[in-house]
Each structure stands twice: as C-alpha cells, then as structure tokens.
Amino acid sequence: MTLWIGIVVLTFGAAAFALRPLLRPPRSRSSLDHAIGFYEARRQELDRQMAAGLISESERAASEAEQARRLLAIERQQKAGDGRAADLRPRKVAALLLLVFLPLLAIPLYLRAGSPSLPDQPIAARIAPGGDAEMHQALQRIELHLARNPNDARGFEVIAPAYMRLGRFQDAAFAYRRVMAISGETADHLANLGEALTAAQNGIVSAEAKEAFRKAVALDPGFAKARFYLALATEQDGDVPGAVRMLGELSASLPEGAGKMRVEAELDRFRAEGKAPPRAASSPQDEAARALSALPPDERARAIEGMVDGLAARLSTQGGSFEEWQRLIQARVVLNQRDKAAVALAEARKALGDKARAELDRLASALDLKAAP
C-alpha cells in the first residue's frame, strides 16, 4: 500500500510540474521596449549616413516611415496579448482537469497493458543480445555486398576484423588475402593475415603465417606485431635463446603500455623454458637443426615434411607415447595436411586406447579435427 501511495504522489507531482506553464502569468515586460530601442538606434544610423552623403533626404524619410510602421504593429500586438492574458481562469481550469484526469487515466491503462510484476533487467543484459544480432545482420549485409562486388577492397578490410572477433579466423584470413590481392600488400595487412592464420591453428605459427610476418617486417622493420609472432615461431621451432633475444630487442624498442607488458610476459616464459643447463658440446640434433635452418625455404619445407613422414612411419610400426602422437598430429595440421592429421588421430586412438582417449578428444577439439573413419 505504501508503494502505491508513493506512486500516486509522484505521479501528481510530475503532472503538476509539467502544467506549471499553464498557471504562470505572462511576463510583464513586453518586446515593445526592445523595438523602441532599436528604432532610436536606427534613426541615429540614418542621421550618420545622411551626414556622410550616403543617402538622400527622401530615402531617410522612407526608412523612418517603415520603422514607425513596424513599431506601431508591435504595439498593437502587445496590447492584444495583454488583453488575452488578463483572465487566467480558463487556463487554470484546464490545468486542474489535466492534473486530475491524466493520472486517473494513466494508472489503469498501465495496470491493464503494462507488466508491473516483471523483474528489472540490467541495461547490459538488454543491449548484449541485440548488439550481437545487429552485428550478424550487418555481417550478412556486407557479405551480400561483397558477393556482388568481389573487388571492393574496403569491404573486405571492414569485415576481416569482425570475423576475428567472432572467432571465424579462416574467413578473416580469406578477407585479408582478398584485400592484398586487390590493393597490394602492406605490412599491416600481412601481419593481420599472419595473426588470423595463427589463431586458426590455435596459436601455432604455420609456415604461411611465418612467411606473412617476414614480409611484413621486410616492409616495416619496426612492426611490433610481426616481430612478436616471429619470435613466437622461433620458440616453437625449438630455438628458445633466439626467441629470447628477439623478444628482448622488441621489448627495448616499445614504449610503456599493455603491448610491452605482453611482450615481457612472453619473454619471462621463454627465459623459464631456457633455464635447462646447456650441453657441453653440440648434439647431433643441434647440428641437424642448424643445417635445416640453413636450407633455402623450399628445401627446408621438403626436409620438414620428410621428418614428419618419418615420425609417422615410426609411430605406425613401433607405436609411441601420447606426446609423440600429439606432435605428429599438430605437425600435420601446421603443414596444412588435415587429411593426414585425421588419419594420425585415428591411428593414435587405436594405438593408445582408453588411457589417452580424453587427451586425444581435447586435442581434436582444439584443432577442430575429426578422426578418419
């Protein structure tokens, strides 16, 4: 009951405040005083113009007559308005009727058509679903536009970040490729392409992504994003000291901020990985890695594929641990050999059985991979 009393009081108070203009008498000061002041100033201006020879006596008289006519018209309007404002009784009656009947009409209508029993909904909860729906609708419109205008580089440039936000990384990579095919390669577009490809591989910098980052650095040697991902690729290739050196140089060149904090966090992780004591002498694996890195890109890619094929052959005949099967499956995905990755996943499930089923399911989900039948 107390709530309804408060609602009624607030309703009548708001209505009374809104109806104040109907109850207020007109201001006593009229616009006639302003008109007289303007008329006097105009007469003085006409005197100065006539003294300077800019106007004739007849022009001065005509202008004064026009100003006098306007002054008389304003005076007549003022007198008519004062007469109409003398009696405020009709306005007070109208205000009283509105003050009483508006709330009496509004409250029953709300109780009939409104929903006073519904709980409140935070504004964020109201905006978020609509915002996502609007974004998807906008994407559909842009996609339809691009289907009709496949050479609109600006359209692909706009839609690519939206794909990234929605987790559609392969679509984002395609959009960045289209932008560069139409308008040419830039460091920014190359780095964005590499980032999309890396995100599509769950953080693994593939050969195509690495090439995009290298081109970006060639165009802009100071490009922080490309340098960061190249350091990440170096760490993934097993060269932790090289990655530490690259990230250290990048951190030294960055101003204070979120970007530098992220680089330093990765740098700390790389340094932690490299804390194992170094070998006294180079191992055959180190020599092989150095020889591999010295090869031209095409030969290096063929050599890596040969090593992966050798790992697959050994695991198929001799078996291996979950970590070895994981390395094989990830390598196949990085080399864009998803069919072979699916075959390796099926073989791993058969070889490892139930003891590694959960780990393999998580790996397949992370790589968006289904085992071959």
C-alpha positions as CSV (number, residue, x, y, z in Angstrom):
1,M,0.0,0.0,0.0
2,T,2.8,2.4,0.8
3,L,4.3,1.8,-2.6
4,W,1.1,2.8,-4.4
5,I,0.8,5.9,-2.2
6,G,4.3,6.9,-3.3
7,I,3.5,6.2,-7.0
8,V,0.3,8.4,-6.8
9,V,2.2,11.2,-5.1
10,L,5.0,11.1,-7.6
11,T,2.5,11.0,-10.5
12,F,0.6,14.0,-9.3
13,G,3.8,15.9,-8.5
14,A,5.2,15.2,-12.0
15,A,1.9,16.3,-13.6
16,A,1.8,19.5,-11.5
17,F,5.4,20.3,-12.5
18,A,4.6,19.8,-16.2
19,L,1.5,22.0,-16.0
20,R,3.3,25.0,-14.4
21,P,3.4,26.9,-17.7
22,L,-0.4,27.0,-17.9
23,L,-0.6,28.5,-14.4
24,R,2.1,31.1,-14.8
25,P,1.1,34.6,-15.8
26,P,2.9,36.2,-18.7
27,R,5.9,38.3,-18.0
28,S,5.1,42.0,-17.7
29,R,7.9,43.3,-19.8
30,S,7.0,43.4,-23.5
31,S,9.0,43.4,-26.6
32,L,7.9,47.0,-27.2
33,D,10.8,48.4,-25.2
34,H,13.3,46.5,-27.4
35,A,11.6,47.7,-30.5
36,I,11.8,51.4,-29.3
37,G,15.5,51.0,-28.6
38,F,16.1,49.5,-32.0
39,Y,14.1,52.3,-33.6
40,E,16.2,55.0,-31.9
41,A,19.4,53.4,-32.9
42,R,18.2,53.1,-36.5
43,R,17.3,56.8,-36.5
44,Q,20.8,57.7,-35.3
45,E,22.3,55.5,-38.0
46,L,20.2,57.2,-40.7
47,D,21.4,60.6,-39.5
48,R,25.1,59.5,-39.8
49,Q,24.5,58.1,-43.3
50,M,22.8,61.3,-44.5
51,A,25.6,63.4,-43.0
52,A,28.1,61.4,-44.9
53,G,26.1,61.8,-48.1
54,L,25.3,58.1,-48.4
55,I,21.5,58.6,-48.6
56,S,19.2,61.3,-49.6
57,E,16.5,63.1,-47.6
58,S,13.8,61.2,-49.3
59,E,15.4,57.8,-48.6
60,R,15.9,58.8,-45.0
61,A,12.2,59.7,-44.7
62,A,11.1,56.5,-46.3
63,S,13.2,54.4,-43.9
64,E,11.9,56.3,-40.9
65,A,8.3,55.7,-42.0
66,E,8.9,52.0,-42.4
67,Q,10.4,51.7,-38.9
68,A,7.5,53.7,-37.4
69,R,5.0,51.3,-39.2
70,R,6.7,48.3,-37.6
71,L,6.8,49.9,-34.2
72,L,3.0,50.6,-34.3
73,A,2.4,46.9,-35.4
74,I,4.4,45.6,-32.4
75,E,2.4,48.0,-30.0
76,R,-0.9,46.7,-31.4
77,Q,0.2,43.1,-30.9
78,Q,1.3,43.8,-27.3
79,K,-2.0,45.4,-26.4
80,A,-3.9,42.4,-27.8
81,G,-1.8,39.9,-25.9
82,D,-2.2,41.9,-22.7
83,G,-6.0,41.7,-23.1
84,R,-5.9,37.9,-23.7
85,A,-3.7,37.3,-20.7
86,A,-5.8,39.4,-18.3
87,D,-8.1,36.5,-17.4
88,L,-6.2,33.2,-16.4
89,R,-9.3,31.4,-15.2
90,P,-9.7,29.2,-18.4
91,R,-6.1,28.2,-18.2
92,K,-6.4,27.3,-14.5
93,V,-9.5,25.2,-15.1
94,A,-7.7,23.3,-17.9
95,A,-4.7,22.7,-15.8
96,L,-6.8,21.4,-12.9
97,L,-8.7,19.0,-15.2
98,L,-5.4,17.7,-16.7
99,L,-3.8,17.3,-13.3
100,V,-6.7,15.2,-12.1
101,F,-7.7,13.1,-15.1
102,L,-4.3,12.3,-16.6
103,P,-3.0,10.2,-13.6
104,L,-6.5,8.7,-13.2
105,L,-6.4,7.6,-16.9
106,A,-2.7,6.6,-17.0
107,I,-2.6,4.3,-13.9
108,P,-5.5,2.0,-15.1
109,L,-4.0,1.8,-18.6
110,Y,-0.6,0.8,-17.2
111,L,-2.2,-1.9,-14.9
112,R,-4.1,-3.3,-17.9
113,A,-1.5,-3.1,-20.7
114,G,1.8,-2.9,-18.7
115,S,3.7,-5.5,-16.8
116,P,4.4,-4.2,-13.3
117,S,5.2,-7.7,-12.0
118,L,8.2,-8.3,-14.3
119,P,11.6,-8.1,-12.6
120,D,14.1,-5.4,-13.7
121,Q,16.7,-6.2,-16.4
122,P,20.1,-4.6,-16.3
123,I,21.0,-2.5,-19.3
124,A,23.9,-4.7,-20.2
125,A,21.6,-7.7,-20.4
126,R,19.3,-5.8,-22.7
127,I,22.0,-4.5,-25.0
128,A,24.2,-7.5,-25.4
129,P,21.8,-9.8,-27.3
130,G,20.6,-7.1,-29.6
131,G,24.2,-6.0,-30.3
132,D,25.2,-9.5,-31.4
133,A,22.1,-9.8,-33.6
134,E,22.8,-6.4,-35.1
135,M,26.4,-7.4,-35.8
136,H,25.4,-10.6,-37.5
137,Q,22.9,-8.7,-39.6
138,A,25.5,-6.2,-40.6
139,L,27.9,-9.0,-41.5
140,Q,25.3,-10.6,-43.7
141,R,24.7,-7.3,-45.5
142,I,28.4,-6.8,-46.0
143,E,28.8,-10.4,-47.2
144,L,26.0,-9.9,-49.7
145,H,27.6,-6.7,-50.9
146,L,31.0,-8.4,-51.3
147,A,29.4,-11.3,-53.2
148,R,28.1,-8.7,-55.7
149,N,31.2,-6.6,-55.6
150,P,34.2,-9.0,-55.2
151,N,36.8,-6.3,-55.9
152,D,35.7,-4.0,-53.1
153,A,38.9,-4.0,-51.0
154,R,37.4,-1.6,-48.4
155,G,34.6,-4.0,-47.8
156,F,36.9,-7.0,-47.1
157,E,39.1,-4.7,-44.9
158,V,36.0,-3.9,-42.8
159,I,34.7,-7.4,-42.5
160,A,38.0,-9.1,-41.6
161,P,38.2,-7.7,-38.0
162,A,34.6,-8.7,-37.4
163,Y,35.4,-12.3,-38.4
164,M,38.3,-12.2,-36.0
165,R,36.0,-11.0,-33.2
166,L,33.6,-13.8,-33.9
167,G,36.3,-16.5,-34.0
168,R,36.0,-17.1,-37.7
169,F,39.7,-17.0,-38.3
170,Q,39.8,-18.8,-41.7
171,D,37.2,-16.3,-43.0
172,A,39.3,-13.4,-41.7
173,A,42.4,-14.8,-43.4
174,F,40.5,-15.1,-46.7
175,A,39.3,-11.5,-46.3
176,Y,42.9,-10.2,-45.7
177,R,44.1,-12.2,-48.8
178,R,41.4,-10.6,-50.9
179,V,42.4,-7.1,-49.6
180,M,46.0,-7.7,-50.7
181,A,45.1,-9.3,-54.0
182,I,43.0,-6.2,-54.9
183,S,45.0,-3.3,-53.4
184,G,48.5,-4.8,-52.8
185,E,50.5,-6.0,-49.8
186,T,51.1,-3.7,-46.8
187,A,52.9,-4.5,-43.5
188,D,49.6,-4.1,-41.6
189,H,47.6,-6.5,-43.9
190,L,50.4,-9.1,-43.9
191,A,50.7,-9.1,-40.1
192,N,46.9,-9.3,-39.8
193,L,46.9,-12.3,-42.2
194,G,49.6,-14.0,-40.2
195,E,47.7,-13.4,-37.0
196,A,44.5,-14.8,-38.4
197,L,46.3,-17.9,-39.6
198,T,48.0,-18.4,-36.2
199,A,44.7,-18.0,-34.4
200,A,43.1,-20.6,-36.8
201,Q,45.9,-23.0,-35.7
202,N,45.3,-22.4,-32.0
203,G,48.5,-20.3,-31.6
204,I,50.8,-22.4,-33.8
205,V,52.6,-20.2,-36.3
206,S,52.3,-22.1,-39.6
207,A,54.7,-21.8,-42.5
208,E,52.3,-19.5,-44.3
209,A,51.8,-17.3,-41.3
210,K,55.6,-17.1,-40.8
211,E,56.1,-16.0,-44.4
212,A,53.5,-13.3,-44.0
213,F,55.2,-12.0,-40.8
214,R,58.6,-12.0,-42.6
215,K,57.2,-10.0,-45.5
216,A,55.6,-7.5,-43.0
217,V,59.0,-7.0,-41.3
218,A,60.7,-6.6,-44.7
219,L,58.3,-3.8,-45.5
220,D,58.4,-2.2,-42.0
221,P,61.4,-3.5,-39.9
222,G,59.9,-1.9,-36.7
223,F,56.5,-3.6,-37.0
224,A,55.9,-4.9,-33.4
225,K,53.1,-7.4,-34.1
226,A,55.1,-9.2,-36.9
227,R,58.3,-9.2,-34.8
228,F,56.4,-10.7,-31.8
229,Y,54.9,-13.6,-33.8
230,L,58.3,-14.3,-35.5
231,A,59.8,-14.6,-32.0
232,L,56.9,-17.0,-31.1
233,A,57.6,-19.0,-34.2
234,T,61.3,-19.2,-33.3
235,E,60.4,-20.5,-29.9
236,Q,58.0,-23.1,-31.4
237,D,60.9,-24.2,-33.7
238,G,62.9,-25.0,-30.6
239,D,65.3,-22.0,-30.7
240,V,64.4,-20.6,-27.3
241,P,67.6,-18.5,-27.0
242,G,66.9,-17.0,-30.3
243,A,63.3,-16.2,-29.3
244,V,64.5,-14.6,-26.0
245,R,66.9,-12.4,-28.0
246,M,64.2,-11.3,-30.4
247,L,61.7,-10.5,-27.7
248,G,64.3,-8.7,-25.7
249,E,65.1,-6.4,-28.7
250,L,61.4,-5.9,-29.3
251,S,60.7,-5.0,-25.6
252,A,63.5,-2.5,-25.6
253,S,62.0,-0.7,-28.6
254,L,58.5,-0.5,-27.2
255,P,57.0,2.3,-25.0
256,E,55.4,1.5,-21.7
257,G,52.0,0.1,-22.0
258,A,49.9,-3.1,-22.5
259,G,51.8,-4.1,-25.6
260,K,55.2,-4.1,-23.8
261,M,53.7,-5.9,-20.8
262,R,52.5,-8.7,-23.1
263,V,56.0,-9.0,-24.7
264,E,57.7,-9.1,-21.3
265,A,55.3,-11.8,-20.1
266,E,56.2,-14.0,-23.1
267,L,59.9,-13.1,-22.5
268,D,59.7,-14.3,-19.0
269,R,58.1,-17.6,-20.2
270,F,60.8,-18.1,-22.8
271,R,63.5,-17.5,-20.3
272,A,61.9,-20.0,-17.9
273,E,61.9,-22.6,-20.7
274,G,65.6,-21.9,-21.4
275,K,66.8,-22.5,-17.9
276,A,67.9,-26.1,-18.5
277,P,71.8,-26.4,-18.4
278,P,73.4,-26.2,-21.8
279,R,75.1,-29.3,-23.2
280,A,78.9,-29.3,-23.2
281,A,79.0,-30.0,-26.9
282,S,76.6,-29.7,-29.7
283,S,74.4,-32.8,-30.1
284,P,73.6,-34.4,-33.5
285,Q,70.1,-32.9,-33.1
286,D,71.6,-29.4,-32.7
287,E,73.7,-29.9,-35.8
288,A,70.7,-31.2,-37.7
289,A,68.6,-28.2,-36.6
290,R,71.3,-25.7,-37.7
291,A,71.7,-27.5,-41.0
292,L,67.9,-27.4,-41.5
293,S,67.7,-23.7,-40.8
294,A,70.5,-23.0,-43.4
295,L,68.5,-24.6,-46.2
296,P,66.5,-22.5,-48.7
297,P,62.8,-22.2,-47.9
298,D,61.6,-24.8,-50.4
299,E,64.2,-27.4,-49.5
300,R,63.6,-26.7,-45.8
301,A,59.9,-27.3,-46.2
302,R,60.6,-30.6,-48.1
303,A,63.0,-31.7,-45.3
304,I,60.5,-30.9,-42.6
305,E,57.8,-32.9,-44.4
306,G,60.3,-35.8,-44.7
307,M,60.9,-35.7,-41.0
308,V,57.2,-35.7,-40.2
309,D,56.7,-38.6,-42.6
310,G,59.5,-40.5,-40.8
311,L,57.8,-39.8,-37.4
312,A,54.5,-41.1,-38.8
313,A,56.1,-44.3,-40.2
314,R,57.9,-45.0,-36.9
315,L,54.7,-44.5,-34.8
316,S,52.6,-46.6,-37.1
317,T,55.1,-49.6,-36.9
318,Q,56.6,-49.2,-33.4
319,G,54.0,-47.1,-31.5
320,G,54.8,-44.3,-29.2
321,S,53.7,-42.0,-26.4
322,F,50.8,-39.6,-26.4
323,E,53.3,-36.7,-26.7
324,E,54.8,-38.2,-29.9
325,W,51.3,-38.7,-31.4
326,Q,50.4,-35.2,-30.4
327,R,53.5,-33.8,-32.1
328,L,52.7,-35.7,-35.3
329,I,49.1,-34.6,-35.4
330,Q,50.0,-30.9,-34.7
331,A,52.7,-31.0,-37.4
332,R,50.3,-32.3,-40.0
333,V,47.9,-29.5,-39.2
334,V,50.7,-26.9,-39.3
335,L,51.7,-28.3,-42.7
336,N,48.1,-27.9,-43.8
337,Q,47.8,-31.7,-44.2
338,R,44.5,-32.1,-42.3
339,D,43.5,-35.3,-44.0
340,K,46.7,-36.9,-42.8
341,A,46.2,-35.4,-39.4
342,A,42.8,-37.0,-39.2
343,V,44.4,-40.4,-40.2
344,A,47.1,-39.9,-37.5
345,L,44.4,-39.1,-34.9
346,A,42.5,-42.3,-35.7
347,E,45.7,-44.3,-35.5
348,A,46.6,-42.7,-32.2
349,R,43.2,-43.6,-30.7
350,K,43.7,-47.2,-31.9
351,A,47.2,-47.4,-30.6
352,L,46.8,-45.7,-27.2
353,G,43.3,-47.0,-26.4
354,D,41.3,-45.7,-23.4
355,K,44.3,-44.4,-21.5
356,A,44.7,-41.4,-23.7
357,R,41.1,-41.0,-25.0
358,A,40.3,-37.9,-23.1
359,E,43.6,-36.2,-24.1
360,L,43.1,-37.0,-27.7
361,D,39.5,-35.7,-27.6
362,R,40.7,-32.4,-26.2
363,L,43.4,-32.2,-28.9
364,A,40.9,-32.9,-31.7
365,S,38.6,-30.3,-30.3
366,A,41.3,-27.7,-30.1
367,L,42.4,-28.4,-33.7
368,D,38.8,-28.7,-35.0
369,L,39.7,-32.2,-36.2
370,K,37.7,-35.3,-36.7
371,A,39.3,-38.8,-36.9
372,A,39.3,-40.5,-40.3
373,P,36.9,-43.5,-40.4
